[in-house]
């Protein structure tokens, strides 16, 4: 999958796409928050997390769409191995891309804007360990819906602006208008980014972050079960309707 993603666009274009993401994101941050260093630093960390959001949540749907266009999706579902094995292997490439892009964003934030990192390693590791299962669960739900409606990329384009707005990606959820905070707190993203930012920049320990980590832990336990259930149910629905392939 990694070779395919590079060769489909060319090495130079592939690198350019993934380098442009942190560069343009940091340029936007510099414009919006140039007079508020605290918000600027939050947005830099949030921008690094945005690469995780985009790559991990929407990659499953994109993978399934691509396999459908090639006419191989039905064969993959019929392969004598757990579907989460081949799908997880493909998603691993997206996770590596997200890690590299996130690190580039943080490095550029340090070099260009002088963001100061005060890392609490246990809190950061715990926050990431709880955040990633939530992203994987949303990836499975999104991928399942993509199988059912046969349009994962269209669904991605519809959902991503809402997730950026409500997920606390570039702006803390606590500072959103009250009517936006209510739906934002029904999603795990704001809790995760808050905890990761505090552990990465303010040396906040686990006891300080319990208000974010506790609900995030609840999401990390429940959402993967919902993601597996949704993917299984919608896969069966797609099989019954014969819509796994383009000709269905």
Rosetta blueprint (number, residue, H / E / L):
1 X L
2 X H
3 X H
4 X H
5 X H
6 X H
7 X H
8 X H
9 X H
10 X L
11 X H
12 X H
13 X H
14 X H
15 X H
16 X H
17 X H
18 X H
19 X H
20 X H
21 X H
22 X H
23 X H
24 X H
25 X H
26 X H
27 X H
28 X H
29 X H
30 X H
31 X H
32 X H
33 X L
34 X L
35 X L
36 X L
37 X H
38 X H
39 X H
40 X H
41 X H
42 X H
43 X H
44 X H
45 X H
46 X H
47 X H
48 X H
49 X H
50 X H
51 X H
52 X H
53 X H
54 X H
55 X H
56 X H
57 X H
58 X H
59 X H
60 X H
61 X H
62 X H
63 X H
64 X H
65 X H
66 X H
67 X H
68 X H
69 X H
70 X H
71 X L
72 X L
73 X H
74 X H
75 X H
76 X H
77 X H
78 X H
79 X L
80 X L
81 X L
82 X L
83 X H
84 X H
85 X H
86 X H
87 X H
88 X H
89 X H
90 X H
91 X H
92 X H
93 X H
94 X H
95 X H
96 X H
97 X H
98 X H
99 X H
100 X H
101 X H
102 X H
103 X H
104 X H
105 X H
106 X H
107 X H
108 X H
109 X H
110 X H
111 X H
112 X H
113 X H
114 X L
115 X L
116 X L
117 X L
118 X L
119 X L
120 X L
121 X H
122 X H
123 X H
124 X H
125 X H
126 X H
127 X H
128 X H
129 X H
130 X H
131 X H
132 X H
133 X H
134 X H
135 X H
136 X H
137 X H
138 X H
139 X H
140 X H
141 X H
142 X H
143 X H
144 X H
145 X H
146 X H
147 X H
148 X H
149 X H
150 X L
151 X L
152 X H
153 X H
154 X H
155 X H
156 X H
157 X H
158 X H
159 X H
160 X H
161 X H
162 X H
163 X H
164 X H
165 X H
166 X H
167 X L
168 X L
169 X L
170 X L
171 X L
172 X L
173 X H
174 X H
175 X H
176 X L
177 X L
178 X H
179 X H
180 X H
181 X H
182 X H
183 X H
184 X H
185 X L
186 X L
187 X L
188 X L
189 X H
190 X H
191 X H
192 X H
193 X H
194 X H
195 X H
196 X H
197 X H
198 X H
199 X H
200 X H
201 X H
202 X L
203 X L
204 X L
205 X L
206 X L
207 X L
208 X L
209 X L
210 X H
211 X H
212 X H
213 X H
214 X H
215 X H
216 X H
217 X H
218 X H
219 X H
220 X H
221 X H
222 X H
223 X H
224 X H
225 X H
226 X H
227 X H
228 X H
229 X H
230 X H
231 X H
232 X H
233 X H
234 X H
235 X H
236 X H
237 X H
238 X H
239 X H
240 X H
241 X H
242 X L
243 X L
244 X L
245 X L
246 X L
247 X L
248 X L
